[in-house]
Amino acid sequence: MSVSKIEEMLIKSVHSDRNAEEFFLSNSHNEELFYTILEIVENSDSGDARMEGAYYLSTYDENILKKEESRLLLLMDDEWDSVAVHIMIALSRIRSMKALKRIIQNRIRPTLEWEAKALENYVQGVKDEK
């Protein structure tokens, strides 16, 4: 299926098209589709396609997500929060420590300094236990 067709289906999914939703959810192990969605999230001009694509990426098999941790980390800093939050969920599913540290530093610390410090202590403790 072409990139433009997948992008069109993502937009339909935003508007609750059941067929589109079922297609994406039933293909969460399809690596080729994963890479097509990832490309759309990285490059599309459609906010709806990017947001919905990020959501569906977060539902993918952990083994596929792990392979693209570095690309997902870049998307986690996307200026569109509707993209970034779903990418954070994807990264949390693979227990990305890089993502966790950035969430603490860039999202929690600016408004919750002491909570960020406490979480950093927890993260350090987990690393020390290993």
SVG drawing of the C-alpha trace seen along z (x, -y; Angstrom):
<svg xmlns="http://www.w3.org/2000/svg" viewBox="-16 -25 41 34">
<polyline fill="none" stroke="black" stroke-width="0.4" points="0.0,0.0 1.3,-3.4 2.5,-6.1 -0.3,-8.4 -3.0,-5.7 -1.7,-5.0 -1.6,-8.7 -5.2,-9.0 -6.2,-6.1 -4.6,-7.7 -6.6,-10.9 -9.8,-8.8 -8.9,-7.1 -8.7,-10.5 -12.3,-10.9 -13.3,-7.5 -13.4,-5.5 -13.8,-2.0 -12.2,-0.2 -9.1,-2.4 -8.8,-1.9 -9.2,1.9 -6.6,2.0 -3.9,0.3 -4.7,2.1 -4.7,5.5 -1.3,4.8 0.7,3.8 3.3,6.5 3.7,5.5 7.2,4.0 6.7,2.6 3.6,0.7 5.5,-0.5 8.2,-2.1 5.6,-3.7 3.8,-5.2 7.2,-6.3 8.0,-8.1 4.6,-9.8 5.0,-10.9 8.5,-12.3 7.6,-14.0 3.9,-14.6 2.4,-18.0 -0.9,-16.7 -1.1,-17.2 -3.9,-14.6 -1.8,-12.0 1.2,-12.7 -0.8,-12.6 -2.7,-9.5 0.5,-7.8 2.3,-8.6 -0.6,-7.0 -0.4,-3.8 3.4,-3.6 2.9,-3.5 0.8,-0.3 3.5,1.6 5.3,4.7 8.2,3.8 10.8,5.6 10.0,3.3 10.0,0.2 13.4,1.1 15.0,1.2 14.1,-2.5 14.7,-4.0 16.9,-6.7 14.4,-7.9 11.6,-7.8 13.8,-9.8 14.0,-12.6 10.2,-12.5 9.7,-12.7 10.9,-16.3 8.5,-17.2 6.9,-20.7 3.5,-19.1 2.6,-17.7 0.0,-15.5 2.8,-13.7 5.4,-13.8 3.1,-12.3 2.3,-9.2 6.0,-8.7 6.8,-8.9 4.3,-6.1 6.1,-4.1 9.4,-4.7 8.0,-3.8 6.9,-0.4 10.5,0.4 11.7,-1.1 14.0,-3.6 16.2,-5.1 17.2,-7.9 13.6,-8.8 12.9,-8.7 15.8,-11.0 14.6,-13.5 11.1,-13.4 12.3,-14.2 14.6,-17.0 12.5,-18.6 8.9,-18.0 8.9,-17.5 11.8,-19.7 10.5,-23.0 7.4,-22.9 8.2,-20.2 11.8,-20.6 11.7,-18.5 9.7,-15.8 12.2,-15.7 15.1,-15.3 13.3,-12.5 12.7,-10.7 16.4,-11.1 17.3,-9.5 15.0,-6.6 16.5,-6.2 20.0,-6.2 19.0,-3.6 17.7,-1.3 21.0,-1.7 22.9,-0.9 20.9,2.2 21.9,3.7"/>
</svg>
